[in-house]
Amino acid sequence: MRRRAARPALPIVLLVVTGLLAACSDDSETPNLTVTASPSADQPTGSSSGSPTPESDSPQPPGATEVVGTIATGLAVPWGLAFLPNGDAIVTERDSQRVLRIHGPQHRVEVIATLDDAAPGGEGGLLGVAASPDFATDHELFFYVTTATDNRIAKASYDGGRLGPLEVILDGIPNGFIHDGGRLAFGPDGYLYASTGETGNDALAQDTDSLGGKILRITTDGDPAPGNPIDGSPIWSYGHRNVQGLAFDDRDRLWASEFGASTFDELNLIEPGDNYGWPTVEGRGGKAGLVDPQVVWDTDVASPSGLAWSDGYLWLASLRGRRLWRIDVVGKRATDPTDFFVGEYGRMRTVAVAPDGRLWVTTSNRDGRGSPADGDDRILVIRP
C-alpha cells in the first residue's frame, strides 16, 4: 500500500473570476451572474411515463428527450459507470462491493470482481470507476474505494475476463459516514481527476494540507500531475463540500456538480487553484478570492450527483430532486437549466454518454434514502 505523508502548506494562486460570457458566444467579459434553476412542478414530466419499454429506435419529435429502454435491473446502488473501447460498460455497486461488466447488444450483466477492500457505510463504499484513456493497450481500470480507514484510488488490469489485483496509487483521503466524494474522470490531458468530500468536517475544504473537500489531479501512478497549482500536491481546486460529478466539455473545460448544505446545490466551472468557497459561502457569495457557481438549485430539486457532457449540454442527475437536469452551455456560461422525468424513476445517481451518443442513467433507490420499485436499481437509456 502506498501512503503519502502530509505536505506543508504552500502558497496557492487564487484565480478570481472577473468576467463571464455575454449572451453571444465570443467569451467577452461580463459580470458573473449565477443562474438560479426554476424546477417543474413535482409531478411526472418528460416524454415517457411509467416503466420504460425495451429499447426503441422509432422516430421521435425533434428535441424530444425520452427514456427509450432499460439496460439492466435488480442492481444494488450502481455508482460508477465507465465505457470500454469495445462498447462494454463497467459498473460499480456502492454497497455490494461488486464490479460488473455489461456486455454486448443484449446487455448481459456479469460480475467480474468483488472488492473486499471496500467498506460500505453511509455514503462510502465502492464508488467511482474510470477506464484508462489507453485502455486498448494497458487494460487498466481505476477505482475510488472507501476503506475502514480512508478513501483511496486504486487501479487494476482487466483483460475481458476477471479483474486483476488492486494496486493502491493514492491513499490517505479522509473518509466519513457522509461526503466521501468519489467521482473519477480522465481529462483530455490524460491525467486522472478525482473528487473528494470534506466528510462533514467543514474545515478540511479550506485546508490545503488535507485531501478532503478537493478536486485532485494525478498521474496514472498516483503522483501529482505536472502543472498542478500547488507544487508537489495532487490538489487542483479546493473549497468544495462534496463534489459528485465531473465532466469535460468540448473545449476541454472541467465542470463539477456539488452538494450544498440546506440552501443551494451548485454547478461550477473549475479552474486550477481556485477556491470555491465552502464553508464560507454556500451558493453565490460575491466575495473576493472565492469563485461563484454558474448555476444553483434549491436542495430539494437537485442534490446533484453524476454529470455528463453531450452536444452543447451538461446533463446532471439528481438524487433528492428525482429528476435529470439539462443545462445549456454557451461560451463560458451555463444557463437555462431544464428538468426531465420529475419523480418518474426516483433518485438518479450517475449519467454517462454511451458510444452511440445516448445517455445511460442509473437510479439509486436502494441507497437507504429512496423508495425502491420493482426492478430497482436500474440503468435507463435516454435519447437526449
N, C-alpha and C positions, 0 to 999 in steps of 0.2 A: 504494500500500500504506500501511496505517495502522500506525504504530509508536508504542507508548505508552512514555513514559520511566518508569524505575524511580521508585517513590514512597518517600518517607521512611517509616520505621516509625512507626506511630501506635498509641496505646493501643487495646486491644481489650477489650471486656467479656466476661468468661468467665461463661457461664451454667452453673452447676453443677447437675446433676440431683440433686435431693434426695429425690425420691419418684416412684414409678411406680404403675401401676394394681394394685388388688387383684383378686381373682377376679371380682368383678362389674364392670359397665361404667360405674360412676359417676365414674371418674377420681380416686377418692380416693387419697391418697398412701400408698405402702408402700415398703419398701426395694427398691432396684434389684437384681433377681435376673436375671442373664444366663442364658438358656436354652442348654444345650449339645445340639445336634441328635444324635439317635440314628439312624444310617442303617440301611436294609435291607441284607441280605446282597448282595454284589456279584454279582448274577445278574439276569437279566431279570425285571422286575416290571411291574405295571400291567395294564390291561385288554386291551392289544393285544400282539401278538408278530410277529416277522418284519417284512417290508416292509409299509408302510402301504398300504391299499387306497384306491381313489378315494373321494371324499367321500361320506358316507352320513348320512342323517337317520333311520335306523332307530332304534326305541326302545332305550334303554339302561337298565340297572338304576339306581335312584336313587342319586345320589352317585358314579356311575362317572366316572372321568377317563380319557379314551381318545383315542388318535390315530385320527382318522377319515378322514384323507386327506393328500395331498401337494400343496402349492401349486405348487412348482417344483423342478426337479432340475438337476444339472450346473452349479451356481453355484460361484464361487471365493471362499470365505471371506466370505459375507454378514455384514455387521457392523451397519450401521444399518438401521432399519425404521420408517417413518412412514406413516400413512394420510392420504389426502386426503378432503375432504368428499364426493366422489362415490364413495368406496369403493376407489379405486385405491390401491396401495401403492407407495412409493418405497423402494428398497433400495440400499444402498451395498456394494460389494465392496472389502474392505481392500486386497488385493494387485493387483487388475486395474485399479484406479482408475475402474471403471465405475459409473455411476449407472443403475439400472434402474427401469422402471415395470412393475408387474404390473397388468394391465388386464382388466376385465370378468369375467363369470361363468366364462369358460374360463381365466382367469388367464394371459393371454398376456404373455410377458416381452419387453420392448423395451428396448434401450439408448438412453437419452436424452442421455447425455454421457459423455465420458471426461475426468477432471480431471487434466490433466498436472501441475498444481501439487503433487499428492500424490507423496510419495517413499516408497514402501513399503519396509519393512525391519524385521525383528524384529516387535514388537507395534504398530508405527506404520503409517500409510498413510491410506487414505480410511476414516474411522471413522464417527462418529455423524451422524445426519440428523434434522431436526425440521421440521415444517411450521408456518408461522405460524398462530397462532390466528385470524387474519383472512385466511386463505389465499383464501377465496372472493372477496375484493376486492383484496388486494395481491399474490397469486400468488407469495409468497416462500417459498423453501426455505433452510434453514440447514445448514451442513456443518462438521464438525470434521475438519481436514486436517493430517496430518504432512507438513511440507516438509523440504527438505535442511537448514534452519537452525532451525526451531522448529515448534511446533504453533500452529494459528491457527483462528479461527472466521470463516467467510465466508458470505455469502448470495448467492442468485441468483434471478432470476424464472423461473417455469415456467408456460407457457401451455397445456400439454397436448401440445405438440409437442417442441421442443428446449429444453434448459436454456440460459438466458442466461449472460453472462459473470459470473465470480465477483467479488464486492466484499468485500474483507477488512474485517471490522469490529473484530477484536481479534487481535493477534498478540503475539509475544514470550513465549508459553507455552513453558516448557522442553520439549525433546524428547529422546528417548533410544532405545536399542535395545529397552528394556523400559519398562513403566509410563508410557504416554503418556495414560492416561485416555481421554477421547473421547466419553463419552455426553452427549447433548443432550436436554433436555426443557423444554417450556414449562410454567410453573406456572399455577395458577388466577389469579394476579395479572397474567398477561400478559407476565411477564418470562422471559428465557431463562436456564436453569440449565445449567451445563456442569461435567463432572468432569474433573480433571486429575490426572496422576500425578507422583511425585517422581523419575522417570527413573532410579531406582536410587541417587540421591543423597539419603539419608535426611534430611539437614539441611534440605532445601528444604521439607519438610512443616511445620516449625515456623517458617519464615521468612516473615513477613507482607509482606516486600518482594518475594517471589517468588510467581509464579502457579502454581508446581508443588506438587502434593500438596494441592489445594484443591477445594472446590466453589465455582464462580463464579455470580454473578447479574448479568445485564446487560440493557440495553435492546436493541431490535432494531437500533439503530445502533452497538452495542458499548460504550456508555457504562456506568459503574457505575450500577446501578439505585437509585432513591431508597429510602432506608431501610436500605441496607447497613450492617453493624456497624462498618466502618472507613470513615470519611468519605473519599470520593474514590477508593475501591478497589472492584474488582469482587468481592472475596473475601466469601463468605457463611459458609463454615466452613473449618477448617484442621486440620492434624494427620492427614492422610489419606495412605495409602500409594499406593493405586491404585483409586479408585472406578470401578466398571464398570457399575453400574446405578443409575438414578434413577426413582422412582415417587411420585406423589402419591395419597394415599388420599381417601376421600370426606369427610374433614374438612379437606382441603387441607394435610395434613401431608406433609413430604418424607421419604422413606425412601431409603437408599443401601446398596448391596452393595459389599463391598470385599475385595480380595485381602489375605490375611495373608502372612507370610513362610514359616515352617516349622511353625507350631503351630496358629494359629486364623485362619480367614476370618470375616468379620463382616457382620451386618446392623445398621445404625444408624438411629435416628430423629434427623433433622437439625434443629438449631435454630441460628438466626443467631448468629455469633460464637463458637460452641462449638469446643473443642479436642478432637479425637477420638484424640489420644494418640500417634500414630506419630511417631518411633520409640521413644518412652519405654516404651510399652506395646503389646503385641500381644494382642488379646482383652481380657478383663476385668482391669483393674488395681486398681480401687478407690481410685484416687489423687485427692486433692482437685484440682479445676480441670480434670480430664480426664473426658470422658464415656465410660462403659462401653457396649459394644454390647448390643443386645437379644437377639441370637442369635449363637452362634458355632458353627463347624463345624471338624472336623479338615480340614486342607487336601486330603487325598486323597479326600474325598467331596464337595467343593464346587469351589473356585476359582470363586467366583460371578461371573457376568457380568450379562446383562440382567435387569431387574426390571420387573414389571408389577403393577397393582392391578386386582382384579376381585371384586366382590360379597363383600367382607369378608375377602378373602385377598390376600396377596402371593404372586406366582409368580416363582421365581428359577431361572434357567438356570445349569447348572454345566458347566464345561469339563473339568477333570481328573476331577471326580466323575461325569461322563457320565450325568446324570440331571436331572430337573426337580423342584424343591422347592416345596411349598405351605406357607405359613406363615399361621396364623390371626392375626388382629388383633382384640383386644377392648379397647375404650377406647384407652389409650396403650400397651398391651402387645402385643408379638409373642410368639407361643407355638406349641407343638405343630407343629414342622416335620415334614413328611411327604414322603417322596420317591417318585417315579414313574419308570417306564421305565428302571430302572437297567441301564446297559450296552447297551440295545437299539439306540440310534441314535448312539452315540458322543458326542462333545463337543457340548454345547448352548451356543450363544453369546447369542442375543437372544430375548426373549419380548415380545410386544406383544398387546394386546387389539384384535381386529378389530371393525369396526362391528356385526357380528352377535353379538358377545359371546364368540365363541370365541377361542382363543389361536393365534397364529402363532409358531412356534419355529424358529429357524434352527440348523442344525448347523454345526460348524466343524472338520471332519475333514481339510480340505485346508490347514490353517494351519501345517503343519510339525511339529505335535505330536500329530496324530491318525493313525488308520488308515483311510484312505478306503475306502468300499464303493462298489459300482456305483451311480451316480446322485448321489453326494455332490458338492458340498454341496447340501442341500435345505432347503426350508421345509415344516415339518409343520403341519397344522391339528389342534388338540386341542379336544375338548369338555371343559371343566373340570368 
